[in-house]
Amino acid sequence: MTKQSYQQVPGGTIPFANVEVTTEEQQQQPPSSLYHRLLASKPRLWIGVVVGCIVVAMVMVASHSSPSTYSAPAAPEANVLGTSHEGEVTPCTFDECAHEGCDHTLAPYTCLWHNGGPHGGCSAFPWTPESCTKQCDTSGCDDMDIPDSQEDCSGECSKAWCAIGRLCGSDASYQCTDGASAFGCSADAYQWTFKVSEAACSSCCDSNSCD
C-alpha cells in the first residue's frame, strides 16, 4: 500500500511523494479488534446465530415439559392350569384344605400358586396379585363335608404292630404307625390322613382292632 510523504520546511510541511508502505510498517499498525470487524462486516451472521440458539432452547424445553403419550401394554391376566385369575379369592376345595396348614381364623388366606409353581403361605389379608397368582380362603374348611372316597384310620392294625404293646386307649384308638407322629393317638379317624403331611404320618390304624 502507499501513503503520502511530507517534507519538513521552515514554517510547515509540503507534500513530497507517495511512498510504498512496507509489510513491516503495516504490521506495526495496531490491528482493529476481531470482534468489531466481524460485527461491523457480518451483522446478519451474528443475528442468525442468536436466533438459532433461541430456537434450539425452546425445542428442548418443549420436549421435556410435554407429557409422554406412550402407554405400556397391559399385562395379560394369568390363568394357570385353569385356576382363578390374579387377585381373585375363592373358597378352598377339599383337596386344597387338606394340604394347607393355615389357621382358619387368624390367617385364612393361603397362597397356592405363584411364579409358575406351588407357593404356600398364610395371611390374615388377601394376597396382592404381585405376591400371589392363585389363592383361596380356608375359613370354610372346617365345615366342609369329607368325601366318602377319603381314606381314614379305621383299618385293622397288623399283628406286628399289636405285638409292640404301645397301643392307644379305646377313647382315642386311631393311631399313627409310621412317620414323625408314630404312636400318636386321636379320636378323629382322619387325623393321620389328609390333616397332616406325609412326613408326619404315612400310615395309621384302629388300635381297638388289636383286642
WOVEN-V501465 format. One record per residue. N is the residue number from 1. RES is the residue in three letters. OMEGA is omega in whole degrees, -180 to 180 (* if undefined). Layout:
n=N res=RES omega=OMEGA
n=N res=RES omega=OMEGA
This chain:
n=1 res=MET omega=-179
n=2 res=THR omega=174
n=3 res=LYS omega=-179
n=4 res=GLN omega=179
n=5 res=SER omega=-179
n=6 res=TYR omega=179
n=7 res=GLN omega=180
n=8 res=GLN omega=178
n=9 res=VAL omega=178
n=10 res=PRO omega=177
n=11 res=GLY omega=179
n=12 res=GLY omega=-179
n=13 res=THR omega=176
n=14 res=ILE omega=177
n=15 res=PRO omega=-178
n=16 res=PHE omega=-180
n=17 res=ALA omega=173
n=18 res=ASN omega=-176
n=19 res=VAL omega=179
n=20 res=GLU omega=180
n=21 res=VAL omega=-178
n=22 res=THR omega=178
n=23 res=THR omega=180
n=24 res=GLU omega=179
n=25 res=GLU omega=178
n=26 res=GLN omega=-179
n=27 res=GLN omega=-179
n=28 res=GLN omega=179
n=29 res=GLN omega=-178
n=30 res=PRO omega=180
n=31 res=PRO omega=178
n=32 res=SER omega=-178
n=33 res=SER omega=180
n=34 res=LEU omega=180
n=35 res=TYR omega=-179
n=36 res=HIS omega=179
n=37 res=ARG omega=-180
n=38 res=LEU omega=-179
n=39 res=LEU omega=-179
n=40 res=ALA omega=-174
n=41 res=SER omega=-175
n=42 res=LYS omega=180
n=43 res=PRO omega=-179
n=44 res=ARG omega=179
n=45 res=LEU omega=-179
n=46 res=TRP omega=178
n=47 res=ILE omega=180
n=48 res=GLY omega=179
n=49 res=VAL omega=-179
n=50 res=VAL omega=179
n=51 res=VAL omega=179
n=52 res=GLY omega=179
n=53 res=CYS omega=180
n=54 res=ILE omega=-179
n=55 res=VAL omega=-180
n=56 res=VAL omega=180
n=57 res=ALA omega=180
n=58 res=MET omega=180
n=59 res=VAL omega=-180
n=60 res=MET omega=179
n=61 res=VAL omega=-179
n=62 res=ALA omega=-178
n=63 res=SER omega=-180
n=64 res=HIS omega=-175
n=65 res=SER omega=-177
n=66 res=SER omega=-179
n=67 res=PRO omega=-180
n=68 res=SER omega=180
n=69 res=THR omega=-178
n=70 res=TYR omega=175
n=71 res=SER omega=-178
n=72 res=ALA omega=179
n=73 res=PRO omega=-180
n=74 res=ALA omega=180
n=75 res=ALA omega=-180
n=76 res=PRO omega=178
n=77 res=GLU omega=-179
n=78 res=ALA omega=175
n=79 res=ASN omega=-172
n=80 res=VAL omega=176
n=81 res=LEU omega=177
n=82 res=GLY omega=-178
n=83 res=THR omega=-180
n=84 res=SER omega=-179
n=85 res=HIS omega=-179
n=86 res=GLU omega=175
n=87 res=GLY omega=-179
n=88 res=GLU omega=177
n=89 res=VAL omega=180
n=90 res=THR omega=175
n=91 res=PRO omega=180
n=92 res=CYS omega=175
n=93 res=THR omega=180
n=94 res=PHE omega=-180
n=95 res=ASP omega=179
n=96 res=GLU omega=176
n=97 res=CYS omega=-176
n=98 res=ALA omega=-175
n=99 res=HIS omega=178
n=100 res=GLU omega=-179
n=101 res=GLY omega=-175
n=102 res=CYS omega=171
n=103 res=ASP omega=-173
n=104 res=HIS omega=-179
n=105 res=THR omega=-175
n=106 res=LEU omega=-178
n=107 res=ALA omega=-172
n=108 res=PRO omega=-175
n=109 res=TYR omega=-179
n=110 res=THR omega=178
n=111 res=CYS omega=-177
n=112 res=LEU omega=-171
n=113 res=TRP omega=176
n=114 res=HIS omega=179
n=115 res=ASN omega=174
n=116 res=GLY omega=-179
n=117 res=GLY omega=178
n=118 res=PRO omega=-175
n=119 res=HIS omega=-176
n=120 res=GLY omega=180
n=121 res=GLY omega=-179
n=122 res=CYS omega=-179
n=123 res=SER omega=176
n=124 res=ALA omega=-180
n=125 res=PHE omega=178
n=126 res=PRO omega=180
n=127 res=TRP omega=176
n=128 res=THR omega=179
n=129 res=PRO omega=-180
n=130 res=GLU omega=-176
n=131 res=SER omega=-179
n=132 res=CYS omega=-179
n=133 res=THR omega=-179
n=134 res=LYS omega=-180
n=135 res=GLN omega=176
n=136 res=CYS omega=-177
n=137 res=ASP omega=-176
n=138 res=THR omega=-174
n=139 res=SER omega=179
n=140 res=GLY omega=-176
n=141 res=CYS omega=-176
n=142 res=ASP omega=-178
n=143 res=ASP omega=-176
n=144 res=MET omega=176
n=145 res=ASP omega=180
n=146 res=ILE omega=180
n=147 res=PRO omega=179
n=148 res=ASP omega=-178
n=149 res=SER omega=-177
n=150 res=GLN omega=179
n=151 res=GLU omega=176
n=152 res=ASP omega=-177
n=153 res=CYS omega=-176
n=154 res=SER omega=-180
n=155 res=GLY omega=-180
n=156 res=GLU omega=176
n=157 res=CYS omega=178
n=158 res=SER omega=179
n=159 res=LYS omega=-180
n=160 res=ALA omega=180
n=161 res=TRP omega=180
n=162 res=CYS omega=-178
n=163 res=ALA omega=-179
n=164 res=ILE omega=177
n=165 res=GLY omega=179
n=166 res=ARG omega=-174
n=167 res=LEU omega=180
n=168 res=CYS omega=176
n=169 res=GLY omega=-175
n=170 res=SER omega=-179
n=171 res=ASP omega=176
n=172 res=ALA omega=-168
n=173 res=SER omega=-178
n=174 res=TYR omega=-169
n=175 res=GLN omega=175
n=176 res=CYS omega=-177
n=177 res=THR omega=-180
n=178 res=ASP omega=-180
n=179 res=GLY omega=-178
n=180 res=ALA omega=-179
n=181 res=SER omega=-179
n=182 res=ALA omega=-177
n=183 res=PHE omega=176
n=184 res=GLY omega=-177
n=185 res=CYS omega=179
n=186 res=SER omega=175
n=187 res=ALA omega=-180
n=188 res=ASP omega=-178
n=189 res=ALA omega=-178
n=190 res=TYR omega=-174
n=191 res=GLN omega=-176
n=192 res=TRP omega=178
n=193 res=THR omega=-175
n=194 res=PHE omega=-177
n=195 res=LYS omega=176
n=196 res=VAL omega=-179
n=197 res=SER omega=178
n=198 res=GLU omega=180
n=199 res=ALA omega=-180
n=200 res=ALA omega=179
n=201 res=CYS omega=-178
n=202 res=SER omega=177
n=203 res=SER omega=-179
n=204 res=CYS omega=179
n=205 res=CYS omega=177
n=206 res=ASP omega=-175
n=207 res=SER omega=176
n=208 res=ASN omega=179
n=209 res=SER omega=180
n=210 res=CYS omega=-179
n=211 res=ASP omega=*
